[in-house]
Amino acid sequence: MGNDSIDLSLKNVWESWFAFRRGKRPTHELEFFSYNLETKLWELYQDLHNGTYRHGQYHSFTVFENKQRTISVAGVRDRVVHRLLYQYLVNLYDKTFYFDVWSCRKNKGLVGGIERTLSFLRAYPKSFIWRADITKFFDHVNHKILIALLNRKINNPKALWLLEEVISSYPKIGQYERERERESNPLVHGIPIGNLTSQIFANIYLNELDRFVTHTIRPFRYLRYGDDFIVIGQKKEMVEQWRQQIIVFLKEQLKLALNPKSDIIIPAEKGLHFLGVDIFTTGRRLKKRNRHRAHHRLNGQNVSSYRGLIQKHENSKRIKLFDWYILQKLG
């Protein structure tokens, strides 16, 4: 097998099922699939092996956290395939990603990204920081560009077929309508926030930005978490020049634009609002709205997670106040 070969064996389908199933809450669909598990996984294996697999419809719902988001969730059968593809792509790509990409990677994560940013501010207290994020990134991922990026590294026909099937499944329409859409609009865009594969697709897509910044711009420091990123330089004029270059790159190469609400250059010594935290050269603290969210949503199941969040980012006084609040609300 080549380095980019994909394992579509029955054994790997079963392993992908177990990886997907771990930690999932029971639902009617999940229980029905589990009840017929051997038959369902055998049929899925056959479809993958024969090249007859077709992605199903999505169930969408809207959430309101800071901003409105539409979450699209695939069926259980398709989510097993997502898990299989996710592991395949992580094994293939993760070692090629830039070190300071902290989203959706093993031994990285949000807290690590925040602490790394804090270390940058402490190392460069007299610098200037450009903070930015992409406008509705997941809605604007260009299918043609994403598939071309995958083709650049992957030569395996089965892997490319399966990846394109998942990418083109959103928004999910009938097979006939999908073919007509491809003919009339070959630049279909958008990947669903609810897909596990979208996490690794995002890092593959934005790896082009990472490479451009680190090899062409070459700032003091650069860090990205999802579609949020910072660029650090010595002078404001220099950072502004980099900003203009990156805006052009995003538009021309990735068909993306910046969110004007988050597009700002500030002195490091004044502190930075980034990844839900206020970060200063002297330390960090949660944004007020995140503290309020922890208080409002506190219950017996999430108390340890929220206390850990407060403990990570707040001083001892606020930790004690939160502990008192826990006692008052939960006893």
C-alpha positions as CSV (number, residue, x, y, z in Angstrom):
1,M,0.0,0.0,0.0
2,G,1.2,3.5,-0.8
3,N,1.7,6.2,1.7
4,D,-1.6,7.8,0.7
5,S,-3.7,4.6,0.5
6,I,-6.9,4.5,2.4
7,D,-8.0,1.5,4.5
8,L,-11.6,0.7,3.5
9,S,-11.5,-2.8,5.1
10,L,-14.3,-4.2,7.1
11,K,-12.0,-4.1,10.1
12,N,-11.4,-0.4,9.7
13,V,-15.1,0.3,9.2
14,W,-15.7,-1.4,12.6
15,E,-12.9,0.6,14.3
16,S,-14.4,3.8,12.8
17,W,-17.8,2.9,14.3
18,F,-16.3,2.4,17.8
19,A,-14.4,5.6,17.5
20,F,-17.5,7.4,16.4
21,R,-19.7,5.8,19.0
22,R,-17.5,6.6,22.0
23,G,-19.1,9.3,24.2
24,K,-22.2,9.8,22.1
25,R,-25.5,10.3,23.8
26,P,-28.2,7.7,22.9
27,T,-30.6,8.8,20.3
28,H,-33.4,6.9,18.4
29,E,-31.3,6.9,15.2
30,L,-28.2,5.7,17.0
31,E,-30.1,2.9,18.9
32,F,-31.7,1.7,15.7
33,F,-28.3,1.6,13.9
34,S,-26.8,-0.2,16.9
35,Y,-29.7,-2.8,16.9
36,N,-28.9,-3.7,13.3
37,L,-25.2,-3.0,13.7
38,E,-23.6,-6.0,11.9
39,T,-26.0,-5.6,8.9
40,K,-25.5,-1.8,8.7
41,L,-21.7,-2.0,8.9
42,W,-21.5,-4.8,6.4
43,E,-23.7,-2.8,3.9
44,L,-21.5,0.2,4.5
45,Y,-18.3,-1.8,3.8
46,Q,-19.8,-3.2,0.6
47,D,-20.7,0.3,-0.6
48,L,-17.3,1.6,0.2
49,H,-15.5,-1.4,-1.3
50,N,-17.6,-1.3,-4.5
51,G,-17.6,2.5,-5.0
52,T,-21.4,2.7,-4.6
53,Y,-21.5,4.7,-1.4
54,R,-23.5,7.9,-1.5
55,H,-23.7,10.5,1.2
56,G,-27.1,11.0,2.8
57,Q,-29.1,14.1,3.8
58,Y,-28.3,16.5,6.6
59,H,-30.4,17.6,9.6
60,S,-29.9,21.3,10.3
61,F,-30.6,23.4,13.3
62,T,-29.6,26.9,14.5
63,V,-27.7,27.8,17.7
64,F,-27.2,31.2,19.2
65,E,-23.8,31.5,21.0
66,N,-22.2,35.0,20.5
67,K,-23.6,34.8,16.9
68,Q,-26.1,32.7,15.0
69,R,-24.8,29.5,13.5
70,T,-26.4,26.8,11.4
71,I,-25.2,23.3,12.4
72,S,-25.8,20.5,9.9
73,V,-25.5,17.0,11.1
74,A,-25.3,13.9,8.9
75,G,-26.8,10.5,9.6
76,V,-25.0,7.8,11.7
77,R,-23.9,5.8,8.6
78,D,-22.3,8.9,7.1
79,R,-20.7,10.0,10.4
80,V,-18.9,6.6,10.6
81,V,-17.4,7.4,7.2
82,H,-16.5,10.9,8.4
83,R,-14.6,9.3,11.3
84,L,-12.8,7.0,8.9
85,L,-11.8,9.9,6.6
86,Y,-10.8,12.1,9.5
87,Q,-8.3,9.6,10.9
88,Y,-7.0,9.0,7.4
89,L,-6.4,12.7,6.8
90,V,-5.0,13.4,10.2
91,N,-2.4,10.7,9.7
92,L,-1.5,12.1,6.3
93,Y,-1.5,15.8,7.0
94,D,-1.0,16.7,10.7
95,K,2.7,16.4,10.7
96,T,2.9,18.9,7.7
97,F,0.9,21.6,9.5
98,Y,2.6,24.7,11.0
99,F,3.4,24.3,14.7
100,D,1.3,27.3,15.9
101,V,-1.9,26.0,14.5
102,W,-3.8,25.0,17.7
103,S,-7.3,24.0,16.5
104,C,-8.4,20.4,16.2
105,R,-5.0,18.8,16.7
106,K,-3.8,16.3,19.2
107,N,-1.9,17.8,22.2
108,K,-3.0,21.3,21.1
109,G,-6.4,22.9,21.8
110,L,-7.9,26.2,22.9
111,V,-6.2,26.5,26.3
112,G,-2.8,25.7,24.7
113,G,-3.4,28.4,22.0
114,I,-4.3,31.0,24.7
115,E,-1.2,30.2,26.7
116,R,1.0,30.3,23.6
117,T,-0.5,33.7,22.7
118,L,0.3,35.0,26.3
119,S,3.9,33.9,25.9
120,F,4.1,35.9,22.6
121,L,2.9,39.1,24.3
122,R,5.4,38.6,27.1
123,A,8.2,38.0,24.7
124,Y,7.3,41.0,22.5
125,P,5.7,43.6,24.8
126,K,6.6,46.5,22.5
127,S,5.3,44.9,19.3
128,F,2.1,45.4,17.4
129,I,-0.5,42.7,16.9
130,W,-3.0,42.2,14.0
131,R,-6.0,40.2,15.1
132,A,-8.3,38.9,12.4
133,D,-10.8,36.2,11.5
134,I,-12.5,35.0,8.3
135,T,-16.1,36.0,7.5
136,K,-18.3,32.9,7.7
137,F,-15.4,30.7,6.9
138,F,-17.2,27.4,6.7
139,D,-19.8,28.8,4.4
140,H,-17.1,30.1,2.0
141,V,-14.8,27.1,1.6
142,N,-14.5,26.7,-2.1
143,H,-15.1,23.0,-3.2
144,K,-12.9,23.3,-6.3
145,I,-10.0,24.8,-4.4
146,L,-10.3,22.2,-1.5
147,I,-10.4,19.3,-3.9
148,A,-7.4,20.7,-5.8
149,L,-5.5,20.9,-2.5
150,L,-6.3,17.3,-1.7
151,N,-5.2,16.2,-5.1
152,R,-1.9,17.9,-4.6
153,K,-1.0,15.4,-1.8
154,I,-3.3,12.4,-2.4
155,N,-3.0,10.2,-5.5
156,N,-5.2,7.3,-4.4
157,P,-8.3,7.2,-6.5
158,K,-10.5,5.6,-3.9
159,A,-9.6,8.2,-1.3
160,L,-10.2,11.0,-3.7
161,W,-13.5,9.6,-4.8
162,L,-14.7,9.3,-1.2
163,L,-13.4,12.7,-0.2
164,E,-15.2,14.4,-3.1
165,E,-18.4,12.5,-2.3
166,V,-18.3,14.0,1.3
167,I,-17.3,17.5,0.2
168,S,-20.0,17.7,-2.6
169,S,-22.7,16.3,-0.2
170,Y,-23.2,19.8,1.3
171,P,-25.6,21.3,0.7
172,K,-27.2,17.9,0.1
173,I,-29.4,17.7,-3.0
174,G,-30.5,14.9,-5.3
175,Q,-27.9,13.2,-7.5
176,Y,-29.5,14.7,-10.7
177,E,-29.7,18.1,-9.2
178,R,-26.1,17.8,-8.0
179,E,-24.8,17.1,-11.4
180,R,-26.7,20.0,-12.9
181,E,-25.4,22.3,-10.1
182,R,-21.8,21.2,-10.9
183,E,-22.3,22.0,-14.6
184,S,-23.8,25.4,-14.0
185,N,-21.7,26.4,-11.0
186,P,-18.4,24.5,-10.6
187,L,-17.4,26.7,-7.7
188,V,-19.9,25.3,-5.2
189,H,-18.8,26.3,-1.7
190,G,-19.5,25.5,1.9
191,I,-18.7,22.7,4.3
192,P,-21.0,21.9,7.3
193,I,-19.9,22.9,10.8
194,G,-21.3,19.7,12.2
195,N,-19.1,17.3,10.2
196,L,-16.0,15.9,11.9
197,T,-14.3,16.1,8.5
198,S,-14.8,19.8,8.3
199,Q,-12.3,20.3,11.1
200,I,-9.5,18.7,9.2
201,F,-10.7,20.2,5.9
202,A,-10.4,23.7,7.6
203,N,-6.8,23.1,8.6
204,I,-5.9,21.8,5.1
205,Y,-7.6,24.8,3.4
206,L,-6.0,27.4,5.7
207,N,-2.6,25.7,5.6
208,E,-2.2,27.7,2.5
209,L,-2.5,30.9,4.6
210,D,-0.2,29.5,7.2
211,R,2.5,28.8,4.6
212,F,2.1,32.2,2.9
213,V,2.4,34.0,6.3
214,T,5.4,32.0,7.6
215,H,7.4,31.7,4.4
216,T,6.5,35.0,2.6
217,I,5.5,37.5,5.3
218,R,7.8,36.0,8.0
219,P,6.5,38.0,11.0
220,F,7.8,37.9,14.6
221,R,5.1,35.4,15.4
222,Y,1.9,34.0,13.9
223,L,-0.7,31.8,15.5
224,R,-4.0,30.4,14.2
225,Y,-6.9,28.7,15.9
226,G,-9.6,27.7,13.5
227,D,-10.2,30.8,11.3
228,D,-9.0,33.2,14.0
229,F,-5.4,34.3,13.8
230,I,-2.8,36.9,15.0
231,V,0.3,38.3,13.3
232,I,2.9,40.1,15.4
233,G,5.5,42.6,14.1
234,Q,7.8,45.3,15.4
235,K,6.1,48.4,13.9
236,K,2.5,49.2,13.1
237,E,3.3,50.3,9.5
238,M,5.0,47.0,8.9
239,V,2.0,45.0,10.2
240,E,-0.4,47.1,8.1
241,Q,1.7,46.3,5.0
242,W,1.5,42.6,5.9
243,R,-2.2,42.9,6.5
244,Q,-2.7,44.3,2.9
245,Q,-0.7,41.4,1.4
246,I,-2.6,38.8,3.3
247,I,-6.0,40.3,2.4
248,V,-5.1,40.0,-1.3
249,F,-3.8,36.5,-0.8
250,L,-7.0,35.3,0.9
251,K,-9.2,36.9,-1.8
252,E,-7.2,35.7,-4.8
253,Q,-6.0,32.3,-3.7
254,L,-8.7,31.0,-1.3
255,K,-11.7,33.2,-2.2
256,L,-12.1,34.4,1.4
257,A,-12.6,37.7,3.1
258,L,-11.9,39.1,6.6
259,N,-14.6,39.8,9.2
260,P,-14.4,43.7,9.5
261,K,-15.6,43.5,13.2
262,S,-12.4,41.6,14.2
263,D,-9.9,43.2,11.9
264,I,-7.7,45.4,14.2
265,I,-4.1,46.3,14.8
266,I,-3.2,47.1,18.5
267,P,-0.1,47.6,20.6
268,A,0.8,44.4,22.6
269,E,1.1,46.5,25.8
270,K,-2.6,47.4,25.7
271,G,-3.7,43.7,25.7
272,L,-5.6,41.5,23.2
273,H,-9.1,40.1,23.0
274,F,-8.6,36.7,21.4
275,L,-10.2,33.2,21.6
276,G,-12.7,34.3,24.2
277,V,-10.1,35.7,26.6
278,D,-8.5,39.1,27.5
279,I,-4.8,38.5,27.2
280,F,-2.2,40.9,28.6
281,T,1.6,40.9,28.9
282,T,1.0,40.3,32.7
283,G,-1.7,37.5,32.4
284,R,-5.2,36.7,31.1
285,R,-8.8,36.7,32.2
286,L,-12.1,35.5,30.7
287,K,-14.3,37.9,28.9
288,K,-17.2,39.0,30.9
289,R,-19.7,37.4,28.6
290,N,-18.0,34.0,29.1
291,R,-18.0,34.3,32.8
292,H,-21.7,35.1,32.6
293,R,-22.3,32.1,30.4
294,A,-20.5,29.8,32.9
295,H,-22.8,31.2,35.7
296,H,-26.0,30.9,33.6
297,R,-25.4,27.4,32.3
298,L,-23.8,25.8,35.4
299,N,-25.3,22.4,36.3
300,G,-24.2,19.1,37.9
301,Q,-22.8,17.7,34.7
302,N,-20.7,20.7,33.6
303,V,-19.6,22.1,36.9
304,S,-16.1,20.5,36.7
305,S,-15.5,21.8,33.2
306,Y,-16.7,25.4,34.0
307,R,-14.7,25.5,37.2
308,G,-11.6,24.4,35.3
309,L,-12.2,27.2,32.8
310,I,-12.4,29.8,35.6
311,Q,-9.4,28.3,37.3
312,K,-7.3,28.5,34.2
313,H,-8.0,32.1,33.4
314,E,-9.0,34.0,36.6
315,N,-7.3,35.1,39.8
316,S,-7.8,33.4,43.2
317,K,-10.5,35.9,44.2
318,R,-12.7,35.1,41.2
319,I,-12.2,31.4,41.7
320,K,-13.4,31.7,45.3
321,L,-16.4,33.7,44.2
322,F,-17.3,31.0,41.6
323,D,-16.9,28.3,44.3
324,W,-19.4,30.2,46.4
325,Y,-21.8,30.4,43.5
326,I,-21.5,26.7,42.9
327,L,-22.5,26.1,46.5
328,Q,-25.4,28.4,46.3
329,K,-26.7,27.0,43.0
330,L,-25.9,23.3,43.4
331,G,-25.5,22.9,47.2
